[in-house]
Amino acid sequence: MRLEGKVAIVTGAANGIGKRTARLFAAEGAAVVVGDVQDELGQAVVERIRGDGGMAIYVHADILKEDDLRGLVAAAVETYGRLDILMNNAQVSRGTTAVETSAEQFDLGMDGIPRATFLASKYAIPEMIRAGGGSIICVASVHGLLAARRSITYEVGKSALANLCRQITVDFGPHGIRANVICPGAIQSRLEDDDPSPNTARIRYGQEMYPSRRLGWPRDIAYAALFFASDESAWVTGQVLAVDGGLTSQLQDDLAHRLAQYLKQHPEDLAEL
Ligand SMILES: NC(=O)c1ccc[n+]([C@@H]2O[C@H](COP(=O)([O-])OP(=O)(O)OC[C@H]3O[C@@H](n4cnc5c(N)ncnc54)[C@H](O)[C@@H]3O)[C@@H](O)[C@H]2O)c1
């Protein structure tokens, strides 16, 4: 019960990483506010948490809408009397290269990643200060650390979260507010923990890229979030943690060599990729 007595908001918690984290936070004693735009799925997460003996409510909250984010924070405080944890998990972005991406697509990515995170934090921080302190957890990505092809808005938006958290740390650390970033590698976010991974060439090739030789499960991110949410990380703030099975630890020439070897041994996969 590492979160006993605490109240947590998780955005985008109807599926994937957010859903698994909401369930873990509730299992650890937190009252959880599940925010999402997929109302039926969000409500189903709440039913599952309650069925497991936890506390949760669902709130329709579109992270692109300031009023919804204000309402999400208000619902937490009205229902449970306080707010201790905010996990900025949902994101919205579109875009390809710097040349092909429209200004509107770029703006959408900035709205759907840094602006949404900023706004949720803006409304959460005063409530957390009233509660005696709090923890903001931002889900970025390995794409916030390095760049992949044709993803300009996602890469720029996710990389902004590190300095957003540092800024919150500098401004509100004295009030007991902490803010940290998790950068996941590829997560099989639509599978339940330990479901067998689909045995496709794409998955096999993907697993080969990771020093851990597997892709991530939603629980890999949920447990990192639990550390940042709990008082065990009371002196950890402004930090960026890659939870990526070692993906960003390996040199690119080493990776290229390994994948070339793999494709030599599995030429049948090459045809499918
Ligand atoms: N899955 C991965 O491999 C991976 C890797 C790195 C980072 N991430 C990050 O993790 C986070 C969660 O990803 P996931 O894979 O669990 O996603 P997912 O698609 O499984 O779930 C995302 C949830 O966000 C909700 N959502 C979408 N638009 C929304 C909006 N406007 N307002 C509120 N909620 C909205 C969806 O309804 C959905 O329930 C994202 O920020 C993503 O960028 C995922």
PDBQT file of the ligand as one rigid body, heavy atoms in Angstrom, charges set to zero:
ROOT
HETATM    1  N1  LIG A 301       2.986   2.189 -26.548  1.00  0.00    +0.000 N 
HETATM    2  C1  LIG A 301       4.245   2.551 -26.744  1.00  0.00    +0.000 C 
HETATM    3  O1  LIG A 301       5.050   1.834 -27.361  1.00  0.00    +0.000 OA
HETATM    4  C2  LIG A 301       4.741   3.861 -26.193  1.00  0.00    +0.000 A 
HETATM    5  C3  LIG A 301       6.115   4.113 -26.247  1.00  0.00    +0.000 A 
HETATM    6  C4  LIG A 301       6.594   5.315 -25.758  1.00  0.00    +0.000 A 
HETATM    7  C5  LIG A 301       5.720   6.232 -25.202  1.00  0.00    +0.000 A 
HETATM    8  N2  LIG A 301       4.383   5.969 -25.163  1.00  0.00    +0.000 N 
HETATM    9  C6  LIG A 301       3.515   6.990 -24.593  1.00  0.00    +0.000 C 
HETATM   10  O2  LIG A 301       2.729   6.407 -23.578  1.00  0.00    +0.000 OA
HETATM   11  C7  LIG A 301       1.484   7.080 -23.493  1.00  0.00    +0.000 C 
HETATM   12  C8  LIG A 301       0.363   6.060 -23.527  1.00  0.00    +0.000 C 
HETATM   13  O3  LIG A 301       0.505   5.294 -24.682  1.00  0.00    +0.000 OA
HETATM   14  P1  LIG A 301      -0.275   3.909 -24.898  1.00  0.00    +0.000 P 
HETATM   15  O4  LIG A 301       0.538   3.121 -25.849  1.00  0.00    +0.000 OA
HETATM   16  O5  LIG A 301      -0.679   3.329 -23.604  1.00  0.00    +0.000 OA
HETATM   17  O6  LIG A 301      -1.552   4.440 -25.706  1.00  0.00    +0.000 OA
HETATM   18  P2  LIG A 301      -2.994   3.803 -25.922  1.00  0.00    +0.000 P 
HETATM   19  O7  LIG A 301      -3.388   4.204 -27.286  1.00  0.00    +0.000 OA
HETATM   20  O8  LIG A 301      -3.017   2.369 -25.544  1.00  0.00    +0.000 OA
HETATM   21  O9  LIG A 301      -3.878   4.612 -24.882  1.00  0.00    +0.000 OA
HETATM   22  C9  LIG A 301      -3.951   6.006 -24.973  1.00  0.00    +0.000 C 
HETATM   23  C10 LIG A 301      -5.215   6.486 -24.312  1.00  0.00    +0.000 C 
HETATM   24  O10 LIG A 301      -5.268   7.911 -24.469  1.00  0.00    +0.000 OA
HETATM   25  C11 LIG A 301      -6.585   8.265 -24.795  1.00  0.00    +0.000 C 
HETATM   26  N3  LIG A 301      -6.646   9.544 -25.510  1.00  0.00    +0.000 N 
HETATM   27  C12 LIG A 301      -6.418   9.772 -26.829  1.00  0.00    +0.000 A 
HETATM   28  N4  LIG A 301      -6.657  11.057 -27.120  1.00  0.00    +0.000 NA
HETATM   29  C13 LIG A 301      -7.026  11.659 -25.969  1.00  0.00    +0.000 A 
HETATM   30  C14 LIG A 301      -7.417  12.968 -25.631  1.00  0.00    +0.000 A 
HETATM   31  N5  LIG A 301      -7.483  13.929 -26.537  1.00  0.00    +0.000 N 
HETATM   32  N6  LIG A 301      -7.729  13.219 -24.345  1.00  0.00    +0.000 NA
HETATM   33  C15 LIG A 301      -7.678  12.248 -23.404  1.00  0.00    +0.000 A 
HETATM   34  N7  LIG A 301      -7.331  10.984 -23.662  1.00  0.00    +0.000 NA
HETATM   35  C16 LIG A 301      -7.012  10.689 -24.940  1.00  0.00    +0.000 A 
HETATM   36  C17 LIG A 301      -7.102   7.123 -25.656  1.00  0.00    +0.000 C 
HETATM   37  O11 LIG A 301      -8.520   7.101 -25.670  1.00  0.00    +0.000 OA
HETATM   38  C18 LIG A 301      -6.476   5.922 -24.965  1.00  0.00    +0.000 C 
HETATM   39  O12 LIG A 301      -7.336   5.389 -23.972  1.00  0.00    +0.000 OA
HETATM   40  C19 LIG A 301       1.467   8.090 -24.653  1.00  0.00    +0.000 C 
HETATM   41  O13 LIG A 301       1.848   9.353 -24.172  1.00  0.00    +0.000 OA
HETATM   42  C20 LIG A 301       2.530   7.554 -25.596  1.00  0.00    +0.000 C 
HETATM   43  O14 LIG A 301       3.122   8.569 -26.380  1.00  0.00    +0.000 OA
HETATM   44  C21 LIG A 301       3.872   4.801 -25.651  1.00  0.00    +0.000 A 
ENDROOT
TORSDOF 0
